[in-house]
Amino acid sequence: GLTTLTVIRDALDNVERRTGVRPDLDTVDFADPETYRMLRAGRTIGVFQFESALATDMLRAIRCERFDDLVASNALMRPGPLDAGMHKVYQRRKRGEEVVSYALPELEPILQPTYGVITYQEQVMRIAQMLAGISLAEADVLRKAVGKKDADLIKKELGKFVERAVAAGHPKKMVEELSAQLETFGRYGFNKSHSVAYSVLGYQTAWLKAHYPAEFMAALLSSEIGDTDKVVQYIREAREMDLEVLPPDVNESGFKFTV
């Protein structure tokens, strides 16, 4: 079970009770300026996957303005990419402080969304497919080999990649350098489909918080009603959002937090 799904349902129930209309999250605009403005401002408390100080700093540093930024942040905020400093490269390139470069022009369509930084396992597979002409099934074996750090299998699969890419007419030195990059980045690569799924939920919670703050915060508080520290934190957040938080009232209150 995922508590966030309950928070979303309860927030929608709150909106419907107050307005008579239930927002359809399947038709939400994923390019909503107000939502990204809130995320850039660091108001990430209660936003699924982006509540930590690290995530808040990341969204500020990259000046989050599009859904792809959320997906990349989700993937880069993992031990491997953090240890390799890949999140810092993404931040600098996103802000225009570092030139976005590609080892080969053919890589631009694959790496353009992540500013030339190999971020996802799927990118490793597409690079292998595009440059070496190997099937996606074979590329998946390469991805697994690199991810599991199996030295013998890595040597075999990357050797196959280099051989076929050179045979396809790509410069050997460049291919070998790229092979080393694939080994390094692929080891840390995150699964993009997983990152997208998490980011969809994250964005939906952010959208609700931006457009229906009282309804969302009531649902969020209700989800942590047994955790005093969380309730105190969320009440503080609600007040900083200019929401008035009233004490319990024997005549007015519901079982949980209400709007």
N, C-alpha and C positions, 0 to 999 in steps of 0.2 A: 504493500500500500504506500501511497505517496500523499502526505498531508497537504501538499500544494493543491492537489486536485480538489480536496474538500474546501480549501480556502477559496478557490476560484468559484466552485459551485455556490458556496455560502454568500460570496460577494455578489454574484449574479442574482441570487434569491433576494438579497437586500435591495438591489437596484430595482428589481421587479416589484417588490412590496411598496417601494416609495414612489416609483414613476408609472407603474403599470406596464412597462415595456422591459423585455429581457434582451440585453445586447447579445448578438450572435458573434461569438469569438472566432468563428470560422470565416467571417467576412471582415475582420478587423484589418485596418490599413497598416501594413508592416513598415510604412515610411512616415509614420505620424510624427511631425516635428515636436509636438508637446511632450511625447513620451521620451524622445531622445534628449530633449532639453533637460528633463528631469534626471535622466541617467548621467548626463555630462556634469550636472550640478552635484552629483554624489548622493542623491536621495535614493539609495539602493536598498535600504532596510525593507525587508519583506519581499524583495524581488528574487524569485527562485534562481539559484546558482550564482547570484551576483551580490549577495548580502555581505560577504567578507570584506575586510579592509583591503586585501589584495585586489579583489575584483573591482571594488569602488575606485581604487587608485588607477587600475588598468583602464577603466572606461573613461576616466578623466584624462589620462595621459594620451589616449588615442583619439580624444575628442569624438567619442562615439556618435555616429550620425546615420548608421545604416545597419540593417540586419546582419550583413556579413561581418561587421565588427563584433557583434555579439557572439557569432559562431566561432570566429577566430579566437576571441578572448577565452571562450569556454575551452577550446583545445589547447591554448598556450598556457593556461593556468594549471598545468600539471607538473609533477616533479621533474620529469625529463626536460621539457622545454624551458622551465624556469632555471634548471641547473645549467643548461646550455646558453642561457641569455637570449633565447630566440624571441621572447616577448619584448625585450628592449629594442631589438632590430626592427620588429614590426612597428613599435611605437615611433621610433625615429623616422622610418620610411613613411608612415601614415601622416606624420606632421610635416613631411617635406624637408627634414633635416639631414636625410641620407638619400643618396640616389638609388632608385629602384633599378636593379640590374638582373639580367638573365644570362646564364652560362651560354645558352644558345637561343636564337630568335624563336625557334619552335616551341620553347617552353613558356613563352608569354601567355598564350591562351589558358594554360593550366595554372600558372602561378600568379597571374595578374590580380585575382581577387585577394591574394594574401601578400601583395607587394613584393613578390619574388622570394618569399620565405616558404620553404617546404613545411607545411603545417599539418597536413592530413595524410593518413595512410593511402587514401584514394588517389592523392596526387602522385605518390611514389609509383602506384600501379599505372597511372595514365602516362607518366614519363617513360616508364619501361615499355609500354605498349607503343607510344608514338615514335620513340627514337630507335628502338630495337625491333619493332614489328612483331613482338611476341604477343601471344594471346593474353586476355585478361585473366584466364585461369592460371597461366604460367606466371603472370605478374603477381597474382595472389600468393603463389608459392614464395616468390621473392619477398613480398611484404611480410609473410609469416616468418621467413628465415631471419630477416633483419630484426623484426620485433622480438623474436625469441632469443636473439644474440647467439645463434648456433653458428660457430665459427666456420665449420666445414661446409655447412649448407650455404652460408653467406658467400664464401669464396666461390663455390660452384655456381650459384645463381647470378652473382655479380659478374663472374667471369663470362657467363653466357650472355649477359646484358652487354658487356663491353664488346665482345666478339661480334655480336649481331649489329650493334649500333655502328661500329666501325665499318662493317661490311655494307651497311646501308648508306655509307658515304660521309659520316660525321667525323670530324677531326679526332684522332686517337687521344691526344693530350687532353682535350676538352672533355671527352667521354670519360676518361679515367678520373679526372677531377670531379666530374658529376657523380661518378660511381662512389667516390669517397663521401661525397655529400649525402647521397642516398643512404649510405650505411649509417652516417651520423644522424641525420634528421629522421630517417625512417625508424631508427631505434626508439626515438622519442615521439614519433607521429601518433596523433590521436585519430580516432575514427570519426570522419566528418558527419556521417548519418546520425551517429549518437549525439554529436555536438549540436546539430541542427534541431533534433528532437527536444533536447534540453533547452535550447535557446528559444524555441517556439513557446514553451511554457513560461520561460523567463520573461519573454516579451509580453505575453498575455497578462502576467501579474503586474508588470510595469505599466501597461496600458490602462488596466483597471485602477491602479494607484494614481495615475496622472489624471484620469477623467472622472473617476468616482471615488475620491479619496476617503470619504467617510464610510462608504459601504465596504471598501476594501479593508480599511484599518479595523473596522468592526469584525470582519471575518477573520482577519489575521490575529487579532486579540483573542477571539473566541477559540482559535485553534491552539493557543498556548495558555488557556485559562488556568491550567494547573501549575504553571511555571512562573513563580513570582518575578524572577529576574527578567524573563522575557516580557511579561506584562508591563513591568516598569519601563523597560526599554521601548516598547511599542507605544505606550502612553506618551512618553517623552517625544517620540517621533511624531505622533499625531498632533501634539501641541505645537511642535515646531512647524507643522504644516498648516497652522492656524485653525485647527479643529478644536472645538470645545469638548472636553471630556468630563461628563457629569458623574457624580457619585451614584451608587445604587439607590433606587427609589422603590419603596414597597408597592406603590400604586402604578408606577410608570415602567419599571424595568422588565425585561424579558429574562429568559433563562440564561442566555448568553449576552454578549455585547450587541446592542442594537443601535440603529440610526434614529 
